[in-house]
């Protein structure tokens, strides 16, 4: 039974890490205010700062 509890805790930790990391793959963070915006955004929805153009 302790093995099952350990497995449940580890799966919870992995799920938490995934929840924290995955949004950064689909959103870009404003360097001025920290708000996450869609990858195609040109202007931050939080503060209006322009994102640099991708080269």
Steps between C-alpha positions, in 0.01 A plus 500: 500500500781753565609458138159613377506808725848588373383460140197722564720773652748483214223521239365805683843665492538426129151641430583818693824549309317449170236758595771754579721436195259431212345852478843643423506290183185671368524850649765769511562707809527877494838613633346820640192380693524119495159437341487196270383572145431283196796420278366714216441809718685811393400711801466390863138473611596613851713811453500574126875446461603402146669164462823496300462377144630146448792483261 
